Amino acid sequence: MESIKGTVLKDIADQNKKKAEEKSKYDQALEQYNTEVDEAQVREAVKKIIAEKVPQNDTPEVRKFLLGSVELTSLHTTDTEEEILAMTEKVNKFDSLYPDLPHVAAICAYPVFTDLIANSLEVDGVEITNVTGNFPSSQSRIEVKIAETSLAVADGATNTDIVMPVGKFLSGDYEGMCDDISELKACCGEVPMKVILETGDLGNLSNVKKAALLSMYAGADYIKTSTGKEKVSATPEAVYVMCQAIKEYYDKTGIQIGLKPAGGINTVMDAIIYYTILKEICGEKWMTNYWFRLGTSRLTNLLLSEILGKEVKYF
């Protein structure tokens, strides 16, 4: 048994070595960018933005914009059809109760609820986002990921969020990682697909930039920070580096990619900080409710409370 195990491990090591020696198109893509990130420099840049730029965005207008960027999310093991339907009905009734405020950008749920949401949602302009591809780990065969993603789109998902195969990335299998992303994008067709980098698991900001660039080259329409299921979720530093990657990719290819911070957005100020970072690095072209999304369950009521000047627990 030990000899068999040793042979298998050697074969895996030999395959990984061979892949490392063969320069893929994705390695060549990375060579076009500076992916060595100075973490101290990023921390200082973020501090400067927070100190100098965030105060001017701490306004009622920005809060309303952020409300319209929220992907109202429920991704619990305990989710029921009744709870998801109730959340959808609240979105349906929001316009009549708060006619002067923008509705949320999307409802985000597991694919098992897609058909229910699609048949219940009555508001034009609210997307149906599904987490697919064996969320949150991405640790399944590609055939399973393809089936789940294809079914979600067939059921009515108008956005999909998939998780980058983090293990493949960390082992240096960029081609395998990107092939997964490309195959899932093929399932989505015209439906926008967000790739979750799970930045808290990547170890350093250089890896965040590499993962962002690779995901975009592989077919991501948006890049997203986190699933919200790991110990470390979105951080200003990770978002800063992701925005740099988005802008550099746009400058080189002309392709605009969206941003979705998610996980650990606990306060309105967190959201304002992410908004400001994107605005300062990428510019006004990204400051729409299409290109900027926020994945959160708790932020919606916090935004409503601050906008209306009283505690609101609507969602």
Secondary structure, DSSP 8 states (H G I E B T S, - for coil): -HHHHHHHHHHHHHHHHHHHHS--HHHHHHTTS-----HHHHHHHHHHHHHHTHHHH-SHHHHHHHHTTEEEE---TT--HHHHHHHHHHHHHHHHH-TTS---SEEEE-GGGHHHHHHH---TT-EEEEE-SSTTT--S-HHHHHHHHHHHHHHT-SEEEEE--HHHHHTT-HHHHHHHHHHHHHHHTTS-EEEE--GGGSSSHHHHHHHHHHHHHHT-SEEE---S-SSS---HHHHHHHHHHHHHHHHHH----EEE-BS---SHHHHHHHHHHHHHHH-GGG-STTTB-EEESSHHHHHHHHHHTS-----
